[in-house]
Amino acid sequence: MTDSGTDGVSPQGQTGEQYIEMTFADFLQSMPPGQSARITDAVERDQSAPRRFEITAPALWLHCTSDICNGPRIFRFLDGFRYYELDPEKGPSNRYFTYLCSNCRRKTKMFSLSVSPGKDANPPAAFCTKFGEIPAFGTPTPNRLLRLFGSDSKIFLKGRQCENHGLGIGAFSYYRRVVENHKDQLFSEIIKVAAKIAPDTVAALQAAKEQHQFLNALDAVKDVFPQGLLINGHNPLTLLHSALSEGLHAHTDEQCLQAAHDIRIVLAELTDRMGQALKNEAELTSAVARLTQRKSDRP
């Protein structure tokens, strides 16, 4: 995305304003509500009427929450009025677009938009503002991660809302508070997995858990961690330590936003790997038990 000046009329009828310039698909997929952009491919000319245009409806790559999908899938346009007559003097036009998951064909995504055509191209670029969307903007937070934080999961979700709206300092503050308050729960879950897949690390992890300061606990296990829980070869607690240790005052809001995003991604991946490790261990235990029973049943 790049900032681009506009030679035409802005949605507010002013000139010389700066707008982010992007494609319509990127705008719908990645722009949080309350934001505006100049969309280069938002409209197409209706060949049957010279002054009539159609708002494009590109396929979107969105997260589908259905049990069948539970991940990123292609969504295609389902419903919404896409035509308008070119008349920039009338100002913006409010539209509602509904998209349907092409895989499960159950889950929908609705966007509330304001679209205002410009005059500087043929067909003209459009100025778009996103009022809102249902389900809410952003990838859903995994339930496994929320369960780790118990009643503080609501605070974590407030951090997620801040992140979705680009409020970096707010997101970082919420995430840091929740993670530090639940040091013991985090280490308990890691120790539970370590006891199954890496018993030699349990003592060091237990000693780290007993540290009063969260950052000291993270530092204590930077060189001792179950191999099965490493993320791209890195200790996830060391990654968290790096993100959390610098604090709010050392960074701009944009840098805090990036740090908050990284903290959430690492936590989600860690909890997913812990769950998978326990699942694999349970499956292995069951398989061994069945094979052992089969052997003992032979005459």
Backbone bond lengths (Angstrom), bond angles and torsions (degrees), N, CA, C in turn:
res aa  C-N    CA-C-N  psi(-1)  N-CA   C-N-CA  omega(-1)  CA-C   N-CA-C  phi
1 M - - - 1.448 - - 1.524 108.77 -
2 T 1.306 115.47 137.94 1.454 120.02 178.98 1.502 109.25 -131.51
3 D 1.328 115.93 151.61 1.451 120.02 175.34 1.517 108.73 -78.03
4 S 1.290 116.15 135.87 1.458 120.18 -178.38 1.512 109.71 -138.33
5 G 1.320 116.22 131.84 1.456 119.69 175.02 1.506 109.98 -71.82
6 T 1.315 118.14 157.01 1.460 122.56 -178.88 1.511 109.43 -116.09
7 D 1.331 114.58 132.77 1.460 119.70 177.71 1.515 111.47 -91.15
8 G 1.337 116.08 -13.54 1.447 119.42 -178.93 1.514 111.51 -94.53
9 V 1.319 115.21 -156.49 1.456 121.69 -177.96 1.513 108.91 -94.74
10 S 1.310 116.72 132.74 1.459 121.71 179.06 1.514 109.38 -78.08
11 P 1.354 118.07 169.09 1.460 120.06 177.79 1.513 113.18 -57.23
12 Q 1.327 117.75 -26.47 1.449 121.21 179.47 1.531 112.40 -93.96
13 G 1.339 115.10 2.69 1.449 118.90 178.62 1.507 113.61 80.36
14 Q 1.334 118.60 13.62 1.445 122.01 179.43 1.515 109.24 -101.61
15 T 1.309 116.76 161.50 1.455 121.21 179.29 1.509 109.64 -116.49
16 G 1.346 114.90 160.93 1.447 120.09 174.62 1.519 114.85 78.79
17 E 1.348 119.61 7.63 1.456 121.49 179.13 1.525 109.67 -79.70
18 Q 1.337 116.04 157.92 1.446 121.84 178.32 1.524 109.92 -102.98
19 Y 1.330 116.42 131.25 1.458 121.31 179.12 1.523 108.96 -131.05
20 I 1.327 115.09 145.24 1.447 119.32 170.04 1.521 107.87 -64.26
21 E 1.315 116.95 136.16 1.458 121.62 179.70 1.527 108.83 -109.43
22 M 1.320 116.91 128.74 1.458 121.09 -176.15 1.514 110.44 -158.34
23 T 1.328 116.22 171.20 1.461 120.93 175.85 1.527 109.36 -79.86
24 F 1.319 115.77 162.22 1.459 120.75 -178.21 1.534 110.58 -66.65
25 A 1.328 117.01 -38.51 1.464 119.89 178.91 1.527 110.39 -61.97
26 D 1.335 117.25 -45.78 1.465 120.22 178.67 1.524 111.09 -62.43
27 F 1.331 116.22 -38.93 1.462 120.35 179.96 1.529 111.15 -61.81
28 L 1.321 117.05 -47.56 1.462 120.31 -178.17 1.523 111.65 -69.19
29 Q 1.333 116.84 -36.64 1.461 120.54 -176.18 1.521 113.25 -78.44
30 S 1.339 117.99 -41.20 1.464 120.30 -165.90 1.523 115.62 -117.52
31 M 1.312 119.23 -8.82 1.463 120.80 -177.65 1.531 109.85 -91.74
32 P 1.345 117.79 123.01 1.466 119.48 179.21 1.516 111.55 -70.37
33 P 1.333 118.57 160.32 1.464 121.87 178.03 1.527 111.73 -59.27
34 G 1.349 114.25 150.32 1.458 119.96 179.95 1.507 114.06 88.52
35 Q 1.344 117.56 1.56 1.456 121.75 -177.78 1.532 110.53 -110.00
36 S 1.336 114.70 153.75 1.467 121.27 -179.83 1.517 110.02 -122.28
37 A 1.322 115.78 157.37 1.468 120.89 178.30 1.516 109.79 -157.53
38 R 1.315 115.06 158.15 1.461 122.20 172.74 1.524 107.37 -93.01
39 I 1.344 116.05 117.27 1.461 121.53 -173.22 1.530 109.25 -101.99
40 T 1.322 114.81 120.33 1.465 119.65 -173.08 1.525 113.64 -78.89
41 D 1.336 117.11 -21.36 1.470 119.47 -176.03 1.527 111.27 -127.84
42 A 1.321 116.99 34.05 1.462 120.18 -173.72 1.519 113.02 -80.42
43 V 1.314 118.37 -24.16 1.466 119.38 -174.48 1.519 111.00 -130.59
44 E 1.321 114.70 152.63 1.454 123.12 175.31 1.529 108.74 -129.86
45 R 1.324 117.86 144.05 1.470 121.71 179.62 1.521 110.57 -75.10
46 D 1.322 115.11 135.65 1.459 121.56 174.18 1.529 107.50 -81.64
47 Q 1.327 117.39 114.90 1.460 121.74 -174.74 1.525 112.89 -63.68
48 S 1.326 117.36 -21.87 1.460 119.88 -177.74 1.528 112.63 -85.20
49 A 1.352 117.60 -12.79 1.466 120.98 -179.16 1.523 108.43 -144.13
50 P 1.356 118.36 114.27 1.466 121.89 -172.65 1.524 114.55 -55.97
51 R 1.331 117.78 -35.91 1.460 119.12 -176.86 1.523 112.67 -102.64
52 R 1.315 116.08 13.47 1.452 119.66 179.65 1.520 109.69 -105.01
53 F 1.341 115.60 135.35 1.452 120.74 -178.56 1.522 110.08 -126.77
54 E 1.332 114.47 158.28 1.456 121.50 177.62 1.524 108.99 -121.12
55 I 1.327 115.70 130.64 1.462 120.41 175.64 1.525 108.44 -72.88
56 T 1.316 116.87 129.60 1.465 120.29 -178.74 1.522 110.55 -67.33
57 A 1.313 115.49 159.47 1.468 121.04 179.36 1.523 108.38 -136.78
58 P 1.328 117.79 74.97 1.470 120.15 -176.25 1.525 111.71 -69.85
59 A 1.328 116.15 153.06 1.460 120.18 172.54 1.528 108.52 -64.94
60 L 1.334 116.06 145.03 1.465 121.58 -175.67 1.525 110.35 -121.54
61 W 1.327 115.34 150.00 1.463 123.09 176.67 1.524 106.79 -105.92
62 L 1.352 116.44 99.58 1.459 122.09 -173.50 1.523 110.71 -127.84
63 H 1.331 115.66 162.19 1.461 120.31 178.15 1.527 109.33 -80.44
64 C 1.333 115.87 127.30 1.468 121.40 176.89 1.527 108.69 -104.44
65 T 1.323 116.52 130.02 1.461 121.54 -174.85 1.526 113.64 -94.47
66 S 1.303 118.57 4.41 1.466 119.73 -178.87 1.529 110.16 -67.52
67 D 1.330 115.90 156.87 1.460 120.41 178.61 1.523 111.27 -63.60
68 I 1.319 116.95 -29.06 1.460 120.84 -179.99 1.524 110.58 -70.36
69 C 1.322 117.37 -41.73 1.471 121.97 -174.13 1.527 111.84 -95.78
70 N 1.327 116.65 -68.03 1.466 123.18 -178.44 1.521 111.45 50.14
71 G 1.322 115.55 51.11 1.461 120.22 -179.88 1.512 110.38 174.33
72 P 1.338 117.85 -176.18 1.465 121.61 -179.47 1.531 111.59 -66.02
73 R 1.330 116.08 132.50 1.458 121.96 178.48 1.529 109.02 -143.66
74 I 1.316 116.14 165.33 1.460 121.45 176.68 1.522 109.39 -81.35
75 F 1.327 116.64 128.52 1.468 123.07 174.46 1.524 108.05 -110.72
76 R 1.321 116.61 140.39 1.470 121.53 179.42 1.537 110.12 -122.78
77 F 1.322 114.84 153.06 1.463 122.31 -177.56 1.527 110.45 -57.74
78 L 1.340 115.28 133.75 1.462 120.73 179.95 1.518 111.90 -116.39
79 D 1.351 117.23 -45.44 1.458 118.99 -173.05 1.526 110.07 -155.59
80 G 1.353 115.08 151.03 1.459 121.40 178.08 1.515 110.84 142.12
81 F 1.333 117.23 144.49 1.466 121.77 -178.90 1.519 109.62 -82.26
82 R 1.344 116.52 118.94 1.465 121.07 -170.64 1.528 113.71 -108.38
83 Y 1.340 119.46 -6.30 1.464 120.47 -174.96 1.529 111.76 -97.37
84 Y 1.347 116.06 149.99 1.468 121.11 171.74 1.525 108.86 -159.95
85 E 1.311 115.21 157.95 1.457 122.30 176.37 1.527 108.72 -89.79
86 L 1.324 116.79 137.64 1.458 121.37 -179.39 1.527 110.29 -70.46
87 D 1.315 115.37 110.03 1.456 121.59 176.42 1.529 108.22 -156.28
88 P 1.361 117.44 82.20 1.465 120.95 -176.82 1.518 113.81 -56.55
89 E 1.355 117.54 -22.07 1.465 119.39 -178.22 1.526 111.64 -70.07
90 K 1.324 117.16 -20.26 1.459 120.02 179.80 1.523 113.17 -77.91
91 G 1.324 117.37 -14.02 1.456 120.27 178.50 1.518 112.49 84.08
92 P 1.327 116.07 -169.62 1.463 120.71 -174.63 1.521 113.49 -67.99
93 S 1.322 114.16 156.24 1.459 121.54 176.75 1.524 107.96 -120.85
94 N 1.330 116.46 129.30 1.467 120.75 -178.32 1.526 110.45 -87.84
95 R 1.324 115.83 132.61 1.464 120.82 -176.79 1.533 110.65 -134.76
96 Y 1.340 115.33 154.52 1.455 122.33 174.34 1.524 107.99 -122.79
97 F 1.316 116.66 122.45 1.461 121.96 179.00 1.526 109.21 -115.18
98 T 1.330 115.47 134.58 1.460 120.62 177.05 1.520 109.26 -116.13
99 Y 1.344 115.06 131.41 1.461 122.49 177.94 1.527 109.77 -114.10
100 L 1.340 116.11 151.00 1.459 122.40 -178.53 1.523 109.46 -123.28
101 C 1.349 116.41 137.23 1.463 120.77 176.23 1.526 109.52 -62.81
102 S 1.322 117.01 126.68 1.463 121.24 -177.89 1.520 112.44 -76.54
103 N 1.330 117.19 -14.05 1.459 120.12 -177.73 1.532 111.69 -88.16
104 C 1.344 116.99 -63.84 1.469 119.57 -178.44 1.522 112.46 -84.53
105 R 1.342 116.47 -23.17 1.460 123.10 -177.85 1.530 111.44 55.52
106 R 1.331 114.92 36.29 1.461 121.07 177.61 1.522 111.40 -121.74
107 K 1.327 116.79 -47.40 1.453 121.22 -173.66 1.530 110.93 -87.04
108 T 1.332 114.52 139.72 1.458 120.58 178.88 1.522 110.06 -119.12
109 K 1.324 114.42 163.55 1.458 122.43 175.07 1.517 107.40 -134.21
110 M 1.347 117.19 125.78 1.461 121.15 -179.11 1.528 109.91 -112.37
111 F 1.326 116.08 134.67 1.460 122.69 177.39 1.526 109.70 -115.65
112 S 1.327 115.63 136.49 1.458 121.95 173.07 1.525 107.37 -107.29
113 L 1.349 116.38 119.32 1.458 120.81 -170.21 1.528 112.32 -131.44
114 S 1.313 114.40 156.03 1.462 122.20 166.33 1.520 107.15 -117.38
115 V 1.327 116.27 126.32 1.468 121.71 -177.62 1.517 109.01 -122.05
116 S 1.328 116.27 128.28 1.467 121.69 179.11 1.515 108.95 -132.18
117 P 1.337 119.08 115.98 1.469 120.97 -178.83 1.514 111.68 -71.87
118 G 1.329 116.18 145.27 1.461 121.37 173.94 1.514 110.51 -93.34
119 K 1.341 116.70 -171.38 1.466 120.52 -177.83 1.525 112.32 -125.85
120 D 1.346 116.61 8.89 1.468 118.63 -168.06 1.515 114.03 -100.43
121 A 1.344 119.01 10.79 1.451 120.11 179.09 1.512 108.91 -153.49
122 N 1.333 116.35 169.69 1.451 120.64 -179.84 1.533 108.36 -135.34
123 P 1.317 120.51 99.79 1.461 125.63 0.98 1.524 111.50 -71.16
124 P 1.327 117.60 158.63 1.459 119.76 -175.97 1.525 112.21 -72.94
125 A 1.321 115.61 150.76 1.456 119.65 168.41 1.522 107.26 -68.84
126 A 1.307 116.90 161.67 1.458 120.77 -179.17 1.523 109.48 -121.81
127 F 1.315 115.44 149.26 1.462 121.79 173.95 1.521 106.97 -100.17
128 C 1.310 117.03 123.29 1.461 121.22 -175.56 1.523 111.04 -122.39
129 T 1.317 115.05 141.63 1.458 122.70 171.90 1.516 108.03 -124.81
130 K 1.318 115.96 133.64 1.459 120.27 177.77 1.529 108.09 -97.34
131 F 1.337 116.32 117.02 1.462 120.84 177.98 1.534 112.00 -79.61
132 G 1.324 115.66 -39.24 1.455 119.16 -177.72 1.510 111.10 -178.31
133 E 1.332 115.61 177.14 1.460 121.29 177.05 1.522 109.84 -155.85
134 I 1.335 115.08 151.48 1.456 122.87 179.11 1.532 108.06 -132.49
135 P 1.356 118.68 125.00 1.467 129.44 -5.45 1.527 112.02 -59.29
136 A 1.331 115.62 166.56 1.459 121.32 -175.05 1.519 111.94 -59.15
137 F 1.325 114.80 153.45 1.459 122.64 -179.75 1.536 111.12 -58.22
138 G 1.324 116.44 142.93 1.456 121.57 174.50 1.516 113.19 102.60
139 T 1.344 114.73 155.44 1.461 120.90 177.37 1.525 110.05 -70.27
140 P 1.331 119.06 132.70 1.471 120.79 -179.96 1.527 111.84 -58.39
141 T 1.324 116.02 145.22 1.461 121.20 177.27 1.525 108.52 -79.14
142 P 1.344 118.73 129.60 1.469 120.72 -177.73 1.527 112.16 -58.00
143 N 1.326 116.80 138.44 1.460 121.38 179.19 1.524 111.95 -61.17
144 R 1.327 116.37 -33.03 1.468 119.90 179.46 1.517 111.14 -60.56
145 L 1.345 116.56 -38.56 1.459 120.91 179.36 1.520 110.33 -71.03
146 L 1.325 117.77 -40.89 1.461 120.77 179.97 1.526 111.48 -65.50
147 R 1.325 116.94 -36.76 1.471 119.82 178.77 1.525 111.45 -63.53
148 L 1.315 116.68 -31.10 1.461 120.55 178.97 1.523 111.38 -61.16
149 F 1.330 117.12 -32.94 1.457 121.44 -175.55 1.522 113.70 -96.97
150 G 1.324 117.98 -0.65 1.461 121.07 174.51 1.519 112.69 54.75
151 S 1.345 115.92 -130.02 1.470 120.53 -177.98 1.520 112.68 -65.16
152 D 1.332 117.39 -22.05 1.462 120.56 178.45 1.524 112.63 -78.93
153 S 1.325 116.98 1.84 1.465 119.24 177.55 1.523 110.92 -61.93
154 K 1.348 117.06 -29.13 1.464 120.02 177.63 1.529 110.68 -65.91
155 I 1.336 116.41 -36.72 1.466 119.88 177.31 1.522 109.76 -68.15
156 F 1.339 116.17 -39.91 1.466 119.37 177.88 1.524 110.54 -61.57
157 L 1.335 117.05 -39.90 1.460 120.30 179.73 1.527 111.91 -68.50
158 K 1.345 116.71 -28.52 1.465 118.58 172.94 1.520 110.05 -65.14
159 G 1.327 116.08 -38.47 1.458 119.41 174.19 1.512 111.80 -62.02
160 R 1.328 115.89 -38.21 1.478 120.39 177.98 1.524 110.16 -63.84
161 Q 1.330 117.37 -39.97 1.458 120.20 177.62 1.529 110.69 -63.41
162 C 1.334 116.15 -42.87 1.471 119.76 177.54 1.528 110.30 -60.46
163 E 1.328 116.47 -42.59 1.466 120.36 179.75 1.523 110.38 -62.85
164 N 1.322 116.85 -43.56 1.465 120.86 -179.79 1.523 112.08 -60.81
165 H 1.332 117.04 -31.44 1.459 121.18 -178.02 1.525 112.76 -98.02
166 G 1.330 116.61 10.83 1.461 120.40 174.90 1.512 114.45 75.45
167 L 1.327 118.23 22.43 1.467 122.24 -179.75 1.522 108.33 -96.84
168 G 1.326 115.66 86.47 1.456 121.26 -170.29 1.510 114.95 -64.77
169 I 1.325 117.13 -46.92 1.462 120.08 -178.12 1.530 110.51 -63.69
170 G 1.339 116.56 -40.81 1.453 120.27 178.09 1.519 111.79 -63.53
171 A 1.337 117.51 -46.25 1.460 121.53 -179.43 1.525 110.97 -61.94
172 F 1.333 115.92 -45.56 1.471 120.20 -179.62 1.524 110.65 -61.59
173 S 1.334 116.97 -42.41 1.463 121.24 -178.05 1.522 111.25 -63.45
174 Y 1.321 116.76 -45.86 1.468 120.30 -179.73 1.536 110.73 -63.97
175 Y 1.337 116.85 -47.24 1.463 119.95 -178.44 1.520 111.11 -62.27
176 R 1.330 116.32 -44.51 1.457 119.39 -177.32 1.527 110.75 -63.66
177 R 1.313 116.90 -42.52 1.469 119.85 -179.66 1.517 111.21 -60.64
178 V 1.327 116.78 -46.35 1.457 120.54 -177.31 1.526 110.87 -65.78
179 V 1.330 116.69 -45.97 1.461 120.15 -177.81 1.528 110.96 -63.14
180 E 1.326 117.85 -44.41 1.459 120.68 -179.73 1.524 111.91 -66.92
181 N 1.330 117.75 -35.23 1.461 121.14 179.15 1.526 112.80 -70.65
182 H 1.335 116.64 -19.55 1.459 120.11 -176.41 1.524 111.82 -118.03
183 K 1.318 115.30 34.26 1.469 120.63 176.69 1.526 110.93 -55.64
184 D 1.331 116.61 -48.94 1.463 119.95 -175.42 1.516 111.85 -63.03
185 Q 1.339 116.96 -41.33 1.469 119.81 179.27 1.525 110.88 -64.04
186 L 1.332 115.75 -41.00 1.465 120.06 179.91 1.525 110.50 -62.57
187 F 1.342 116.52 -47.30 1.456 119.75 -179.42 1.532 111.27 -68.25
188 S 1.319 117.79 -34.69 1.467 120.15 178.48 1.523 111.15 -61.71
189 E 1.335 116.55 -42.35 1.459 120.36 178.95 1.523 111.18 -66.16
190 I 1.337 116.49 -40.25 1.469 120.16 178.44 1.524 110.47 -65.16
191 I 1.350 117.32 -42.31 1.459 121.88 179.75 1.526 110.16 -63.74
192 K 1.323 116.81 -38.08 1.469 121.12 178.75 1.530 110.16 -58.99
193 V 1.330 115.93 -42.99 1.463 120.20 178.90 1.522 110.69 -71.92
194 A 1.345 116.31 -42.98 1.462 120.65 -178.38 1.522 111.58 -59.63
195 A 1.328 117.58 -36.22 1.461 121.05 178.81 1.521 111.77 -60.66
196 K 1.341 116.08 -26.02 1.465 121.11 -179.89 1.524 112.51 -89.12
197 I 1.351 116.85 -41.01 1.462 118.83 -170.45 1.527 114.41 -111.86
198 A 1.333 117.55 -16.69 1.469 120.11 -178.75 1.526 110.16 -152.55
199 P 1.336 117.69 70.52 1.471 120.91 -175.13 1.523 113.87 -59.10
200 D 1.336 117.75 -26.52 1.463 120.57 -178.39 1.525 113.13 -68.52
201 T 1.335 118.49 -12.98 1.464 121.07 -179.57 1.532 112.75 -97.82
202 V 1.321 117.33 -6.86 1.462 120.56 -172.80 1.518 112.21 -62.73
203 A 1.338 117.63 -43.82 1.467 120.86 -177.37 1.522 111.33 -60.35
204 A 1.339 116.80 -44.37 1.466 120.21 179.82 1.518 111.18 -66.43
205 L 1.325 116.96 -39.06 1.460 120.52 178.85 1.526 111.16 -67.13
206 Q 1.344 116.71 -38.20 1.456 120.40 178.43 1.525 110.86 -66.02
207 A 1.329 116.92 -39.64 1.465 120.70 177.95 1.531 110.50 -65.06
208 A 1.332 116.40 -38.43 1.466 120.26 178.91 1.526 110.62 -66.56
209 K 1.317 116.18 -37.88 1.459 120.33 178.84 1.526 111.58 -60.17
210 E 1.320 117.15 -32.90 1.457 121.71 -177.65 1.528 113.31 -78.10
211 Q 1.329 116.79 -7.70 1.461 120.11 174.77 1.530 109.19 -66.15
212 H 1.325 116.97 138.68 1.458 120.02 -178.42 1.532 111.80 -75.61
213 Q 1.321 117.39 -37.08 1.456 121.52 -178.74 1.531 110.37 -91.26
214 F 1.321 115.61 129.91 1.466 120.32 -177.22 1.518 111.62 -60.70
215 L 1.322 117.71 -43.81 1.461 120.20 -178.16 1.520 111.07 -65.63
216 N 1.336 117.49 -34.73 1.464 120.43 176.08 1.524 110.76 -66.26
217 A 1.335 115.77 -37.65 1.461 120.19 178.26 1.524 110.99 -64.28
218 L 1.335 116.61 -42.28 1.465 120.16 178.24 1.518 111.11 -63.95
219 D 1.321 115.72 -41.35 1.465 120.27 -179.09 1.523 111.00 -65.12
220 A 1.337 117.32 -32.25 1.465 121.45 -176.17 1.525 113.16 -68.63
221 V 1.313 117.89 -22.08 1.473 120.00 -176.79 1.526 112.20 -115.45
222 K 1.322 116.67 19.61 1.466 118.49 -176.68 1.527 112.49 -64.43
223 D 1.358 116.45 -24.77 1.471 119.48 -179.56 1.530 112.85 -109.67
224 V 1.324 116.60 1.58 1.471 120.56 -178.43 1.522 108.51 -131.83
225 F 1.330 115.39 108.57 1.463 118.80 -177.46 1.522 108.05 -160.05
226 P 1.353 117.82 143.75 1.469 120.20 179.19 1.526 111.77 -57.99
227 Q 1.314 115.73 128.65 1.459 120.70 -178.50 1.523 112.08 -58.66
228 G 1.323 116.13 -33.73 1.459 119.97 -177.26 1.516 114.45 -68.79
229 L 1.335 117.18 -12.47 1.464 120.56 -179.95 1.521 112.56 -107.19
230 L 1.332 117.33 3.02 1.462 119.86 178.03 1.536 109.96 -65.58
231 I 1.321 116.13 146.49 1.461 122.46 178.28 1.515 108.60 -110.87
232 N 1.328 115.77 110.95 1.468 121.09 -175.14 1.524 111.61 51.94
233 G 1.324 115.50 38.34 1.455 121.08 178.21 1.512 115.28 83.03
234 H 1.334 117.79 1.72 1.467 121.57 -176.75 1.524 110.90 -110.56
235 N 1.321 115.57 145.55 1.455 122.06 173.56 1.528 108.40 -69.63
236 P 1.343 118.83 117.31 1.477 119.73 -177.35 1.525 112.73 -63.58
237 L 1.342 118.35 -28.78 1.460 119.96 177.93 1.524 111.00 -69.84
238 T 1.344 116.91 -32.89 1.467 120.17 174.64 1.521 110.59 -66.91
239 L 1.333 116.24 -38.14 1.464 120.15 177.40 1.526 110.37 -64.24
240 L 1.327 116.67 -41.76 1.466 120.31 177.73 1.518 111.14 -65.55
241 H 1.323 116.06 -39.89 1.468 120.28 178.66 1.522 110.41 -59.65
242 S 1.333 116.04 -42.33 1.465 120.65 -179.92 1.522 111.28 -62.17
243 A 1.330 116.29 -39.85 1.462 120.35 -177.11 1.522 112.16 -75.61
244 L 1.342 116.85 -37.40 1.461 120.86 -172.29 1.524 114.00 -87.54
245 S 1.331 118.21 -22.32 1.459 120.63 -169.87 1.523 113.93 -75.86
246 E 1.319 118.03 -22.27 1.461 119.94 -174.77 1.524 113.18 -80.61
247 G 1.321 118.11 -24.37 1.459 120.40 175.37 1.510 113.93 79.89
248 L 1.350 114.67 175.75 1.464 121.73 -174.50 1.514 113.42 -74.28
249 H 1.323 116.88 -38.00 1.459 120.42 -168.19 1.526 113.22 -74.74
250 A 1.331 116.40 -11.50 1.463 119.03 -176.68 1.523 112.60 -87.21
251 H 1.329 118.25 -8.81 1.464 119.98 -171.43 1.523 112.55 -132.16
252 T 1.330 114.89 159.69 1.455 121.90 172.24 1.530 108.75 -76.14
253 D 1.324 115.82 171.22 1.459 120.19 178.17 1.525 110.43 -61.21
254 E 1.328 117.51 -38.55 1.468 121.10 179.82 1.530 110.73 -65.41
255 Q 1.328 116.83 -39.76 1.462 119.76 178.73 1.524 111.25 -68.83
256 C 1.340 116.98 -37.42 1.467 120.35 175.87 1.521 110.90 -64.47
257 L 1.329 116.55 -36.15 1.458 120.75 178.33 1.522 110.58 -63.70
258 Q 1.332 116.69 -43.53 1.457 120.17 178.65 1.522 110.72 -65.12
259 A 1.349 116.96 -41.49 1.467 120.63 178.83 1.520 110.77 -63.75
260 A 1.342 117.17 -41.80 1.462 120.89 178.70 1.524 110.82 -61.68
261 H 1.317 116.02 -43.99 1.468 121.08 177.74 1.522 110.36 -59.05
262 D 1.334 117.11 -45.32 1.461 121.06 -177.96 1.527 111.33 -66.10
263 I 1.331 117.25 -39.30 1.466 121.26 177.62 1.527 109.98 -60.04
264 R 1.321 116.61 -46.90 1.471 120.63 -178.85 1.521 111.30 -63.20
265 I 1.326 117.05 -44.16 1.462 120.69 -177.98 1.528 110.95 -63.74
266 V 1.333 117.31 -44.09 1.468 120.95 -179.38 1.526 110.43 -65.74
267 L 1.341 117.88 -42.72 1.463 121.04 178.34 1.525 111.20 -61.82
268 A 1.330 116.49 -43.98 1.468 120.23 -179.52 1.524 110.80 -63.80
269 E 1.325 116.73 -41.66 1.459 120.65 179.92 1.527 110.96 -67.59
270 L 1.345 116.76 -40.15 1.463 120.39 179.15 1.525 111.22 -62.93
271 T 1.328 116.95 -47.14 1.464 119.43 -179.84 1.530 111.25 -65.18
272 D 1.331 116.80 -34.54 1.459 120.02 177.58 1.530 110.82 -66.17
273 R 1.333 116.03 -41.72 1.471 119.42 179.50 1.531 111.42 -67.86
274 M 1.341 116.82 -36.30 1.462 119.26 177.32 1.526 110.65 -64.08
275 G 1.322 116.41 -44.03 1.455 120.19 178.43 1.516 111.86 -62.82
276 Q 1.328 116.45 -41.53 1.460 120.83 -179.61 1.520 110.90 -66.95
277 A 1.338 116.58 -38.85 1.466 120.37 -179.90 1.522 110.77 -63.66
278 L 1.340 116.64 -43.29 1.462 120.09 178.62 1.526 111.31 -66.88
279 K 1.334 115.87 -36.91 1.459 119.58 177.85 1.521 110.90 -64.57
280 N 1.339 116.64 -45.09 1.462 120.89 179.51 1.525 111.05 -62.92
281 E 1.349 115.85 -39.54 1.457 119.84 179.05 1.523 110.72 -64.98
282 A 1.342 116.26 -40.73 1.458 120.15 179.14 1.529 110.90 -64.70
283 E 1.334 117.12 -41.39 1.456 120.94 178.61 1.515 111.05 -65.01
284 L 1.351 116.27 -40.15 1.454 119.82 178.87 1.526 110.97 -64.91
285 T 1.325 116.63 -43.30 1.464 120.86 179.11 1.526 110.70 -60.45
286 S 1.322 116.29 -42.71 1.469 120.34 179.14 1.524 111.46 -64.72
287 A 1.337 115.88 -41.59 1.461 119.79 -179.52 1.522 111.23 -64.39
288 V 1.343 116.26 -44.00 1.464 120.14 178.79 1.521 110.47 -62.81
289 A 1.345 116.53 -41.88 1.467 120.27 179.84 1.523 111.20 -61.84
290 R 1.331 116.57 -41.66 1.472 120.00 -179.80 1.525 111.04 -66.80
291 L 1.335 116.49 -43.37 1.459 119.93 -179.70 1.522 111.17 -66.48
292 T 1.334 116.33 -38.01 1.462 120.21 178.22 1.521 110.84 -65.14
293 Q 1.325 116.31 -42.56 1.453 121.48 178.70 1.531 110.76 -63.40
294 R 1.325 115.61 -40.45 1.459 120.22 -179.75 1.522 110.88 -64.11
295 K 1.338 115.64 -38.66 1.449 119.92 179.41 1.519 111.09 -66.60
296 S 1.369 116.26 -40.41 1.461 119.82 -178.69 1.519 112.42 -72.02
297 D 1.335 116.92 -22.79 1.469 120.73 179.94 1.507 113.13 -79.48
298 R 1.338 117.72 -13.54 1.468 119.64 -179.68 1.517 110.15 -68.98
299 P 1.321 116.02 144.55 1.469 119.93 179.29 1.525 111.42 -69.16
